[in-house]
């Protein structure tokens, strides 16, 4: 399921990153790689605050929908 549908506070493993090469490279540079554990911290106006590799990252709904957990 896409990361935007994940419950707040639940830890999930990334199964796949969708999108073109540039999008996947951008998400990879932020720490979003296959097998990594992510936690959705909060949601505000469709945007997500996500904990990945002990770092909090803000993603908009479009980017978060490309991350499959």
C-alpha positions as CSV (number, residue, x, y, z in Angstrom):
1,X,0.0,0.0,0.0
2,X,1.2,3.6,-0.5
3,X,2.8,5.3,2.4
4,X,-0.1,7.9,2.5
5,X,-2.4,5.2,3.7
6,X,-0.3,4.1,6.6
7,X,-1.5,4.6,10.1
8,X,0.2,7.2,12.3
9,X,2.9,5.8,14.5
10,X,3.2,2.4,12.7
11,X,6.6,1.2,11.6
12,X,6.7,-0.3,8.1
13,X,9.3,-1.6,5.7
14,X,9.6,0.0,2.3
15,X,8.7,-2.6,-0.4
16,X,9.2,-0.5,-3.5
17,X,9.8,3.0,-4.8
18,X,7.7,4.0,-7.9
19,X,8.5,6.8,-10.3
20,X,11.1,7.8,-12.8
21,X,14.8,7.6,-12.2
22,X,15.1,11.2,-11.0
23,X,12.3,10.7,-8.4
24,X,13.7,7.4,-7.2
25,X,17.2,9.1,-6.9
26,X,15.7,12.0,-4.9
27,X,13.9,9.7,-2.5
28,X,17.0,7.6,-2.1
29,X,19.1,10.6,-1.2
30,X,16.6,11.3,1.6
31,X,17.0,7.7,2.9
32,X,14.0,6.1,1.3
33,X,15.4,2.8,0.0
34,X,13.9,-0.6,-0.3
35,X,14.0,-2.5,3.0
36,X,14.3,0.6,5.2
37,X,12.0,1.0,8.1
38,X,9.8,4.2,8.1
39,X,7.4,5.6,10.6
40,X,4.7,8.2,9.9
41,X,4.9,10.8,12.6
42,X,2.1,13.2,11.6
43,X,-0.1,14.3,8.8
44,X,-0.9,18.0,8.1
45,X,-3.0,19.0,5.1
46,X,-2.1,15.9,3.2
47,X,1.6,16.3,3.8
48,X,3.4,13.7,5.9
49,X,6.2,13.9,8.5
50,X,8.1,10.7,8.3
51,X,10.9,9.3,10.4
52,X,13.5,7.4,8.3
53,X,17.1,6.6,9.4
54,X,16.6,8.6,12.7
55,X,15.7,11.7,10.6
56,X,12.4,13.4,10.2
57,X,11.5,14.3,6.6
58,X,8.5,16.1,5.3
59,X,6.9,14.8,2.0
60,X,4.0,16.0,0.1
61,X,1.1,13.7,-0.8
62,X,2.5,13.1,-4.4
63,X,5.9,12.0,-3.2
64,X,4.6,9.9,-0.4
65,X,2.2,8.0,-2.7
66,X,5.3,6.8,-4.7
67,X,6.6,4.9,-1.6
68,X,5.0,1.4,-1.3
69,X,5.1,-0.2,2.1
